[in-house]
């Protein structure tokens, strides 16, 4: 029986923020991007804290580029049980090593401000911490443009320069079955 490629859009569908696409090929499950949804504080917080799939069930993540609406929710994914590799270009890794800790710092500052002015409402907690970011960055595996790699068995992907920001990429995915 032939395998079927399945794609579920968990972000950046009917909006341009929070890119998060769950892909399945046979027994393999990976995420293409894991970005922050950016919008009104309460709505964004609810969306970013919730995954409609079990992060621990993923084999890998493939990231297109370092903008936070494509990488910014990786620390949440890791803190909720994702244990696999995160595939990126080397420039995306370098940018993320600056942007993700900065994001955690800004979230902490925002939460402090909000909690200081909340009356009769429960205190908020940051979406993720600097420690979550560190655990995320340890999972990064870098790949060059035009160098195919296998994020999961039976799937090969290749990064191609997208010309968007430093390290941004378009991906081609190839699927093998029965040799």
Secondary structure, 3 states (H helix, E strand, C coil): CCCCEEEEECCCCCCCCCCEEEEEECCEEEEEEECCCCCCHHHHHHHHHCCCCCHHHCCEEECCCCCHHHHCCHHHHHHCCCCCEEEEEHHHHHHHHHHHHHHHHHHHHHHHHHHHCCCCCCCCCCCCCHHHHHHHHCCEEEECECCCEEEECCEEEEEEECCCCCCCEEEEEEECCCC
